[in-house]
Amino acid sequence: MDKRRRKQFKALRTGHPFLSIASFIVMCVMMSMIVWWLASLIVNYIVDSKLGAEYNDLQYMGRVYEEAIDAVDGEDVYRLLDAEGRDYYIFDLNGDILYEHGENTSSLTAQNAFLLYTDDEEDNNTNRIMVRTDTKIPLLSVDETGHIAYNIFEVIGSIDDLMEYTSEVGTASAGGWAGEIFNISGAVVKIPMWIDMPLGDTGNVLCGKVFIKLNMTDASWLILLFALLAILVLVLFIVILVNLIKELVRRRNAAKIFFTDLSTHGKNWMWFLLRGEHYMRSSVAKRDTFAVVNLVFVNYRNFCICHSIADGDELLRRIDIYLNKNLRRKEMCARVTGAEFALLLRFNDKKELENRLNEIVRGLQHIDNEHIFHFQAGADLIGIARNPGGKIVKRRYFDMEIAYNNACTTRSTMDGSEESGVAFFDESMVADRKWIDSVQEKQRQAIENEEFQVYYQPKYDPQTDELKGAEALIRWVSPDFGFVPPGKIIPIFEKNGFITEIDHYMITHVARDQKRWLDLGFKCVPVSVNVSRAHFIEADLAEQIRDMVDEVGTPHEYIEIELTESAFFDDKKALLETITRLKGYGFVVSMDDFGSGYSSLNSLKDMPLDVLKLDAEFFRGEGSGVRGEIVVSEAIRLAKSLNMRTVAEGVEVKEQVDFLASQGCDMIQGYYYAKPMPGPDYETRMKDNEANLRRAAESVEAAEYGLFERGLDAAGEGTADLGSTAGFEEVGTVGGEV
């Protein structure tokens, strides 16, 4: 199957929604992270705003201490601080506690934190403080960003502990305020922590207990909001997921319909082609040998005529069911068209496969109790692919259409017989197949190692025998296959698309040779390079050729682009645009093999070609008689009328040369003058041509000089004769005058 069709059918298997699902999951995660980030911001705001007032009160206690410590007795200072009703303690630089009031539940380790929203006049934006976790109710902490935070869910989960702790503190404390430290009445919870407050120049530090008063009603709304967001995200996820699943089911149903045979309700040829070719190229199948089978129900049409199309379809369904029941693991079956079925069977031994096919045929013969049917099977055997080192490799270039066509060709050998039978692809066909596989495995290596060589076949002027041009022809000198003529590789390259790379290779190497010969001082002539019709689907073909030649530095007039006659039956508009651009870049453009097919005069009318090459068939066999001469003569005359030069290919005898010369053919390319030759031999031809031209020029010069000398001698003799006859002329003149 060619690349274009493979791409079209591949689109049926692409576009799966898994990527969309993955993208949506990522989006949900990102949304969750954004929600969590917003929640963190809200928590930080609540903590800082509610803790700010407590921090300011603790600052007030610090200022009272600093102002009163020098004015009154220390005991009086502590009484002033105790009156604030807050648990606290004072320690010195060594960490020794100097005084404490209330229950000291502070942790030993202090953490550096940011606190916003304070009344500090020096820096009312940000304060760095040292905080300590409460050891009894450790719900407040410092996160990695340095902010004080709490987990709302931990707070809710600790409500019972807070209530119990509140009750204990309220009972143990006197004065009423301490009993309100963890007041939960009114749905308010106070969460404790400790803050260090430096006491001026004294070096002492006051560590006081502060509280975050959390309104549980507000917290409930926050939790509800987060829950709603989570539900919204979940619902959105479910909706999109359901839609994606529906789309997946719809696509699979569409693909199922596309790959289902309408008559058998089983698999059809398209499924077999795509699935089979994909499987055969995979690494899973590389170690197995397979047979691609064309199975035909003989005289199916007669059955439909005698019964009905509906009965025929029912019989096809039964055949399809029977075949699928007889399939083994890694095997496939599908109806192709009419009464033909395609099978992909595994086998280890050819004889075993033959027995199995005969058994299948015998079973199908008696699929209907009222009739005995006949079936014929042709099989193409697909072996294991190996690289030059003997290692098993994947069948990268396996083509199911080719394999099935081989099976059909094998089955067609039984045409004319209505009996059942089984046949295998002929060994010579297998050899051809192996050759194709070998070429395809080696083609890339051959390009990289420059195993392809350029041969040149000269073109001569039949009037003067002067070298006027040449055609570049490819030859493969392979280390594995030896010398390979183009006829054994070009059809393969045209089939698998590698011909476009061959075109690039040839143009580049011809341009290099021409540039080298020009640099050596040779009198170069244009060399034509054939460009495959496969190239003309590329809109920038002219620019590709121009760039390849320019990269080497060869003048464009020394490169001639040959287009085969068949290319003119493709997209004429695109072809005309390409030819016009090539001529605009200074390249000569010619039509190759004119007359090899059903030549269209419209092609000559529409295309601005420079050279017309007459196909060799004009000069061979029956076409070389009088009628052929008339056609050739008129073709040359027509080309000249269109300002085109003509080249005759395949000329082998002098009579043909004389005839073409008499008709005004510009150049002849054929064995009469020279066979295709490697570059060094062609270089010798160019040298000989230059030597011949010099000798011809010298001969002309010598001839002209001899004529000049003889002219001088004749002039001297004429002068003497003139003197001897002057008197008579004068007498005659006088007499005449008389």
N, C-alpha and C positions, 0 to 999 in steps of 0.2 A: 504494500500500500504506500502511495507516495506521501511526501511530507504534508502537502496541502490538505489532503483528505484526512490524514492522521490528526492534524491540528483541529479540523472541523469537528471530528468525532470526539476528540479529547475534551472539547468544551462541554460535552454532555456529562463528563465525569467530574468537572471542576465546579467551583462555586459552592463547596460544602459550607454549611453554616457554622462549623466548629470554630473557625476563626472569629466569627461574630460573637459566638457564645463566650469565647475567651476574652474578647474585648469588653463584653458587657460585664463579665466577672471583675476584670480589672477596674472598670468604671465604678462598680459597686464598692470595691475595696477603697478606691480613692474617695468616694462619697463618704464612706464610713470613717475614713481618716480625717476628712474635713469636718464631719460632725464631731468626732472626738476632739479635734483641735479647738473647735468652737466651744465645746464643753469645758476644755481645759482653761480657755480664756475666761469663761464665765466663773469657773471655780476660783481662778486666781484673783479675779475682780472681787468676788464675794469675800475671800479670805483677807485680801489687803484692805478692803474698805471697812470690814467689821473689826479687823485687828488694829486698824489705825487708831481708833479711839482708846483702846486699851493701852497701846504703846504710848500715847500722849499722857495718859494718867500715870504710867510708870515713869515717864520723864519728869512729871511733876513731883513724884516722890523723890527722884534723884536730886532735883533742885532744892527741895526742902532739906534734904540731908546735907547738901553742900553749904547751904546758907546757915543752918543751925548748928553744925558740928563745932564751929569755933565760938559760937555765942552762948550756947547752953551746955549743960552736962549731957554726956552721951546717953544716959538712961532716959533723959527727957526727949532726946532726938528719936530714940527707938519708940517711945510712947506716941510721939507724933506720927511716926510711920505706921505703928500698929493700928492707930485710929482709922487708917484708910481701909481696914478690914480685908487686906489682901495677904495671902501667903507669900512670904519672901524670905530670903536670907542674904547676908552680906559676907563676902569672902575677900581675902587679901590677894596679893600677887602670887603668894605661894600656894594658893588654893585652900588655905585654912579658913574655916567658917568662923566669922567673928560674932555673928548674931543671926538667929533665925526666928521666924514667927509662923505659926501654923504648921501644917504637915509638909515636909520637904519630900516631894515626889519627883523632883527634877532628875533627869539623866545626868551622868557625869560628863558626857561629851557634848560640846557645843558645836553648832554648824553655822556657817556663814550664809546669810540669806538676804534677799532684797525685800524691802517693804515700801510700798507706795502709799500715797494719800495720808501723809503725816503732817503735823503742824510745824515741822522743823523749818525755821526761817532761813537757815543757812543753805539747805538743799531740800526744797519742797517737792522735788521730783523723784528722787531716789535716795534711800537710806540703806546702808549696809548695817545689819544687826547680827548679833550672835544669839541663836535660839537653841532651846533644849526640849527634847520630847518629854512629855509626862509619862512616867513609868507605869502608872495605873491605867490611864486611858491614852494609849499611844496611837491616836488617830491622826495627829498632825505630824507632818514631816517636811523635809526640804527636798524638792525634786532636782533633776540633773541641771535644770536651768537656773537654780538658785532661788526659786519661788516657793513660798509656803503653800502646801496643797493638802487636800484630804480626798478620800474616796467616798462619794456620797453613799455607795452601796455598803461600804464597811460601817459607815455611821448608822445606816438603817439596821444593819445586822447587829450592831452593838447597843441598840436601844435598851434592851433588858439590863445589860451591864451598867449602862449609864444611870438607869433608874435605881438599881441596887446601890451603886456607888454614891449617888445623890442622897439616898436615904441614910447611908452610913455617915457621910460627912455632915449632914444636917443634924443628926443625933449627937455626934461627938462635939460639935462646935457650939460655942456660946455666942449669943449676940444676934443671931438671926441671919446675918448677911452670908456667913459661911455656909449655912444650910441652903442657900439659894445658888450655890456655885453650879450645880447641875440641875437647875430647875427645868422640868419638862412640862410644867403646867403652861397652858396656853400654847402648846405645840411648839415650844422653843427648847432647844438643847444647847448647853454651853459646853464647848469642847476645850479642854485646857492645853496649854503649853507654857514654857518658861522662856523669858527674855533676859539677857544680860544687859545691864545699864551701867556703864562706867561712871564713877562718882568723882568727876573732876580731877584735881591734882592729888587727891588722897591716894590714888593707886588702887583703891578698893572698888569692888564691883557689886552692885545690887542685882540679884537675880530674882525676879518676881513672876508670880503665876498670872497669866493673862488668859482670856477666854474668847473664843469665837462663838457668837450667839447665832445659831442656825435655826431659822424659822422652818419648821418641818412642812408647813403648807407650801412655802416657796419651793422647798426641795421636792415635794410631791409633784408640783407643776413641772419642774425641770425633768423629773423622771418620766412624767407623762409625755412631755415634749420629745424626749429622746426615744421613748417607746413608739410614738407616732411616726417619727422619722424612720426608725428601724422597720416598722410595719410598711411604710410607704416604699422604702427601698426593696423590701421583700416582695411586695405586691408587684412593683415595677419589674423586678427580676423574673417573677413567675409569669407575668404577662408576656414579656419578651421571649422568655424561654419557651412558653407554649406556642407563640407565633413561629419561633425558629423550628420547633419540632414539627409544626404543621407544614412549614415550608420544606423541611427535609422529607417528610412523608409525601408531599405533593411532587417533589422532584423525583423521588424514588418511584412513585407510581407512574410519572411521565416516562422515566427511563425504562420502566418495566414494559409499558405499552410500546415504546419505540423498539425494544429488543424482543418483542413477542411476535411470533408468526401467527397471522390471522387464521390460517387453516388448521394448524396443529395445536395452537395455543401453547406451544413450547418455544424454544429459542429460535431466533432467525439468523440469517447469514451475517447480518451486521454485528450481532453479538458474538458470533463465532469468530469473525474476522478480528474484531478489537480484542476480545478476551483471549483468543488463541494466540494472536501475535504478541500481545503483552506478556502472556505467560511463557511463551517460547523464548522470549528475549530475557527473561528473568534468570536470576542465579538459582532459583529453586529447580528449574527444569534443565539446567546445563549438564547434569550427569545422567540423564535418561535419553533413550532413543525413542523416536516417535514415528508414527505413520499418519500422514494426512490422506484421508480416504474420500474419494468421490463415489457415492453409492447411488445408483440410478434404478428406479422402478421401471422396468421395460414395459412398453405398451400401456402406460398409465392413461394416456388419452383415449385409447380404445375402450378401457374400462369405464371412463366417464361417459363416453358416447353410448355405450351399451346400458349403462345404469343412469347416473346423474352426477352433476358436479357435487351435490351434497353428499352422495355416497362416496365420491372420490375423496372429499375432504375428511370424511369420517375414517376412511381407510388410511389416509395420511396420518391422522391422529394416532391410530393404532400402531402404525409403523414407528412413529416418533416415541411412543410409550415403550414399545418393545426395545428399540435401540437404547434408550436411556436406562432401561432396566439391566441391559447387558454391559453398561459402562463400568469401568473400574475407577479407582482413585486417580485423580489428575487427568481424567479423560473428558472429552466434550463431544456434543452432538448437536446439530442444528439443521433445519430445513433451509436449503438455499433458494430454490425456485422450482416451480413445477413439481416433478417427482424426484428431485435430486436432494440428497442429504450429504452433509459434510461431517466427517468424524475425525477426531484427533485421538489416536490410540497409542498407548505405550506398548513396547515390545522389547524382548531381549534377543529373540532369535527369529530370523525371517520365516523359517518353516513353521514355527509356532504361530506367528502372525497369520500366515496363509491358512493354517487350519482353523484359526479363530474366525477369520473372515468367511471362510466356507461354511462354518457352523452358523454364523449370523445369517448368511444368505439362505441356508436350508431352513432355518427357523422362519424367515420372512416368507418363504415360498408357501408355507402352510398357515399363514396368519389368518386366513379366512377358510372356513371349512368347505365352502362351496366352490372354491377356485384354487388353482395352483398358479402362483405368480412367479415371475422371473426377475432376478436382480443381478446387476453387474457392478463390480467394484474395481476401481483403479486406485492404486496406492503409491504415494511418493514417500520414500523412506528418508527420515531426517536423522543423521548421525550426530555424534558428539563433536563439538567444535574445539579445536586445539590451536594454541599459538605455535610459532616456530620452535619453541623450546619443548613442545609436547604437553604443556600444561592445559588442563581443561579450562575453557573460558566461556563466557556467555555468548549466545548467538546474537550479537549486536545488530547484524544486518539481515536477520531472518525476515522474510517477506511471505506472509501467509497467502497472499494472492498468487504469488509465483508457485508456491508449493501446491496449492489447490489446483492451479492451472496444469501443473505437471501431472497431478492425479487425474484430472479430466482428460488430458491428452492420452494417458495410459488407458483409461476406460474407453476412449473413443476408438481404440484399436479393435474393440469388439463390436463396433457399429456394423449393422447388417445381419447380426445374429440375434435371435430372440431367446437364446438360451442363457442361463445363469453362468457366471464365471467371475474369476478373480485374476487380476493382472497387476504387475509391478512395473514401476518406472524403469525404462531400459537402462542398461549399464552405461551406454554412451551418453544418455541424458544425465545420468548421475555424474559422469565425468565432467560434463559441461557445468553442472551445478557446483561441483567441487572447484572447478576453475574459477567460477564467478566468486565463490566464497574466498578463495585464495587471493584473487585480485583485490577484493574489497578489504581483506585483512592487511594487504601489503601496500595499498594505494597511498596511505598517509606517509608511511615510511619511505616510499619511493620519491615522493615530493621532497621530503626533508633531506634525503640523501642525494638528491638530484640525479636519480637513476634514469629519468626521462631525458633523452637526448634529442636535439634539434637537427633534423636532416633538411637539406636544401635541394630542391629540384629546379634547375635553371630554366628560364624562359628566353627564347632566342627570336630575333627578327628573321623571318624566313627569306627576306630580300637580301640581307647583308650578313647573315649568320652572326650578328652582334648580340652579346648578352644584354638583355633589356630588363630583366627582372628575375625573381625566383619565388617559390612557394615554400614556406616552412612547414615541415611535416614531423610528427612526433614518432619516436621509436623508444621502446622500453628495453634497456639493457639491464636485466635484473640479475642479481647474484644468485637467485634461487631458480629462475625460469629461463635464464639466458636471454637471447635476442627475441623480443616479442613484437610482432608487427601490429600496426594500429587496429587492423580489423578484429583482433582478438580482445581488445581492451576498450576501444571507443564506445561500442554499444553498451558495455557494462557501465561505463562512466556516465553515459547519457541517461541510463535508467536510474542510477542511484543519485544523480545530481552532482557527482564529483567533477563532471565535465567543465563546470564553471571555474574550478580551481586550475584545471589543466589549461584553460584559455588564459588565465592570468600568468601561469607559468611560461607558456609559449611567448606571449607578448613581451614579458620582461626579458627573457633570454634572447629573443631576436633583437630587441632594442639594445641589449648589451653587446651582442656581436656586431651589429651595425656601427655602434659608437666606437668599438675597438678598431674596426676596419677603417673607419673614417680617420681616426687618430693616427693610423699607420700610413695614411695617404692613399688608400685604395679609391678607385672610382666606383663607388657603391651604386647599386640600383635598388629600386623599391622591392621589398620582400613582403609577400602577402601572408597574413595569419588568419586562419579560420576562426570565427567566433560562433559558438553554438547558439541555436535559437533559444535555449534555456536561459541565456543571459538577457534576453530582451524583455523579460518581466521586470528588470531593474531600470528604474527611471533615470538613474545617473550613470548608465553604462558608458556613455561618451566621456564623461568626466573621469571615470575610473581608468579608461584607456589612456586618456591624456595625462593623468597624474603618473601612471606607471612609466610611460615613455619619458615624461619630463624628469622623473626622478633619476633616470639613467643619463639624460642629457642628449638623447638622439633627436635630430630634426624630424619633424612629423612627416615630411614628404618621403622619407625612406621606409615608412610603415604603411602597408596596405591592409585594410580590414576586409576580409572575405565573409560574405553572408551566404549561407546555403539557400537554394531556391525555396526549400520548404519553409524557411523563416518568413517568407513573404505572404504566407497564407495565415499568419497569426494576426495580431493587432496591428493593422497597417498604419494607424495614426501614430502609435508609439514608435513603430519602426521608422516612419518618415521623420519624426522628430529626432530620433537618435542619429539617423544618417545625416540629416541637415546639420546637427551639432558637430558630428565628426568631420564633415567637410569644412565647417567653419573653423575647426581647430587645425586644418591643413592636412588631414589624412585623406588618402585615396580609398574609395569604397567600391567594392566589386561584388557582382552576383556570381556565386560559384554554382557549377553543375546545371547551367541553363540547358533545359531540354531533357533533364533526367526524369522529370515527372510531368505533370500536366501544367506546363508553363503558362502563366497568364501574361498576355501582352499588357494588361492593365498595370502589372507590376513595373514594366519598363516605362509605361506612360507616367506613372505617379512618382516613381522613385528617382531622385537625381543621382544616378550611379555614374561612376567613371569608367568602369571596366566590366565587360560581359565575357564570362568564361563559358565556352561551348563544351558541353559534357562529352566525355570520351565515347559514349555510346553512338554518337554521330559517325564515328570512324571505325566501327566494328560491326561485323556480321552483315546482315541483310541491309541494315540502315546505311551502309557505306556505298551503295550503288548510286545510280543516276538520281533517283528521287532524294536520296540523302544529300547529294551534292547540291541539288536545287535548294533544299531547306537550309543548308549551311550557307550557301551563297546569299540567300535572302536575309538570313539572320545577321550576317556580316554587314550587308547593305543597310539593314534597319538600324543596327548599332551605330554605324557611321552617321546616319541621318540624325541620330540622337546625341551626336558628339561623344560617343563612347568608344573606347578602344576594345579590341577583341583579343581573346586568348583561346587557343584551341588546345584542349587537354587530350592525352592519350594517343598522340600521333606517333606512329612507329615506323612508317615506310616513307621512302622518298616521294612516291607518287602523291601521297597525301600532302606532303610539304609543298610540292610544286603546285598542286591545286589550290591550297590555301594562300600561297604567295600570289598566285594569279588573281585571287579574289580580294586581295588587299588585307588579309588577316595580319594584325599587328605583331602578335607573338605566338610562338608554339612551345608547348610544354609537353614533353613526352620522351619515350625511350629512344626515339630517333636521335635526339640530341644528347640526352643524359638521363640516367636514373637518379632517384633521390640519393644524396650523398652527405656524409658528415661534414661538419664545418671546415676542417682543414682541407678537404678535397675541393669544397666549393671555393675556398680561398685561392687554391691553385687555379681554378677556372677563371676567377676574376683576374689573376695575374696574366694568364694566357690571353684573355680577352683584351687586356690593355696592351699586351705585346702585339697582338694581331692588329689592333687599332693603330699602333705606332707604325708597324710595317706597311699597313694600308696607306697611312698618311705619307710615309716616305715614298712609296710607289707612286702615289698621285703627284707628289712633289717632283719626283724624278721624271715622271712622264711629262709633267708640265714644263720642266726645264728642257727636256729633249725636244719638245715641240717648239720651245723658244729658240733653241740653237738652230733647229732646222729652218725656222722662220727667218733667222738672220742670214743663213746661207742662201736661202731662196731670195732674200731681199738683195744680196750682192749680185747674184746672177741676173736678177731682173734689171739691175742698174746698167750692167754691161749691155744687155740686149736693148735696153732703152737707148743707149748711145748709138748702137749700130743701125737702129731704125729711125733715128731722129730725122735723118735727112729725108727719108721717104715720107715721114709724117709731115715734115715741113713742106716737102714738094706737094704732097697731097693737099696740104692745107692751102698752099698757094694756088695749086690747081683748083682747089675747091673755091677759093675766093674768086679765081678767074671765072 
